[in-house]
């Protein structure tokens, strides 16, 4: 690995002439979503990923071994590496510096042209990363430490993608690398420049697993007095701020161990292979755990592929074939028994699949899915051969894995029989929808809303207070089954879960069809107390584990009923938090002696007064504060007014920002690892909003 005081491998082709120009930069600000996916929080953080990826590509080529990401005051982000440094010589075609060409021209970079380019393998596809970040930033500065070039320190600044001056030399150095500092443009990111520390740390930790031997540091200097710009290459030794550093020699094997730290492994040894075939580097690691949920993470050229792609297809094909072959040869699968299916072999697996190839094809700039055909065959070959050898060399592990898959096969058949029985029974009895469901009149899913409420009392109020044309009510009795470790057959034995599944209309398991979803708003309306929060968590676990496309489609919401009804004379206000209650009381001019706290359903008693005038004055000054603890305590009018009326209600939409993090949280909170759950609760207790 390259260090500032050591000479890194030379790349003869990596100079100004290796930067290829394809087209201009103008479309980026007009259609930013085409390049970063969205202008919301995900797109904002994508700017960091794009700049970081350039530094990471230097590390992948063994030209860098240190990368630093720092959040600075004023919304700035600074990304530094000790790679070769962006070339600063004059580009033969553009007649300006190669640095300016890269930063201001779309499709300009050192990642085109195969052997004649600056990179053998790169996460970048279109060469748009640096220029897109520049175009979407109100201010950018690049400092190049040219210890591997002309020994100079060069810099250039930009405003919304346009240079503020020419590239200039500001000093000399023996260090080498690039420092990019940028501030996203609030005109593009209208929600504000709000960096999520946990999201950034999680992404960079993941990248450290993927590039063995690279040191990655992340600093939170947002509250410091540190200047945004400095001639220093790395700042972590200059300021004392919250920081984290990552360095892993184990690669994907370490990542699988990390992902499984709250799980119970089925076998001891973690499988791992790292080999190249047909110019495609394949790295795979896996371990089965005592769970029913598969967790497969995919990367191509170190870019996370949330939708998988050809490498995952090759992996799954080889996994199924290899386990069937071994199971038959070892006589673990009896002659008359059927072969394992793809679903059987995936149950309880934790796997990471990473491929690296020179000419890469993604489906879209956000790189969610790999499209390179050659990755499928290479992954199947490398993984299939290595996994077969692993099973032969580790018979105890192999037997444990095959027995795990046999259990999955038996459970699949039992679950299918139970599911078919439930559906068949419903059809025979004509009970297409559960009797407890008060359905809406419209048949348009886009207009329809399903309120899932807690208990018969809330069900009665909400049925009376709803808009019958568009709003359906499904009351659930008590706490539903925790499905984190439950199979479909056990789930469908629960009347409450069965009612919900039939009401939604999508079916479940291998016949799930989101196109048959009967309501485009599924609203969880539980009570504002600890039991209500628990029921809501159980429902979210069910939806996340078995109906995740419904969450990903943006169809799940959480109702926000008020905690207080505040009345002064004819003035009625609702407060949704203690802070809002205090603000409302202040706005109403209520003194402490004026406030009367009453339970839901009670009427405030009139004050006694010696004269009619005194009585009027007392009545006008009194403020009644009614505390709600459940939806059932509201009358139908109040429930409609506060929680169900589309014009006035508050809903929180449920979505998944980080699937892996969500998996871990569900594992901890809803799984069987009591120690991990206790530790999590103790660590996060101060963040909880409890009703006591």
Buried (B, 14 or more C-beta within 10 A) or exposed (E): BBEBEEEBEEBEBBBBBBBBBEEEBEBBBEEBEBBBBEBEBBBBBBBBBBBBBBBBBBBBBBBBBBBBBBBBEEBBBBBBBBBBBBBBBBBEBBEBBBBBBBBBBBBBBBBBEEEEBBBBBBBBBBBBBBBBBBBBBBBBBBBBBBBBBEBBBBBBBBEBBEBEEEBEBEEEBEBBBBBBBBBBBEEBBEEEBEBBEEBBBBBBBBBBBBBBEBBBBBBBBBEBEBEBBBEBBBBBEEEEBEBBBBEBEBBBBBBBBBBBEBBEBBBEEBBBBBBEBEEBBBBBBBBBBEBBBBBBBBBBBBBBBBEBBBBBBBBBBBBBBBBBBBBBEBEBBEEEEEBBBEBBBBBBBBBBBBBBBBEBBBEEBBBBBBBBEBBBBBBBBBBBBBBBEBBEEBEEBBBBBBBBBBBBBEBBEBBBEBBEEBBEEBEEEEEEBBEBBBBBEBEEBEBBBBBBBBBEBBBBBBBBBBBBEBBBBBBBEEBBBBBBBBBBBBBBEBEBBBBBBBBBBBBBBEEBEBEEBBBBBBBBBBBBBEBBBEBBBBBBBBBBBBBBEBBBEEBBBBBBBBBBBBBBEEEEBBBBEEEBBEEBBEEBEBEEEBBBEBEBEEEBEEEEEEEEEEBEEBBEBBBBBBBBBBBBBBEBEBBBBBBBEEEEBBBEEBEBEBBBEBBBBBBBBBBBBEEBBEEBEEEEEEEEEEEE
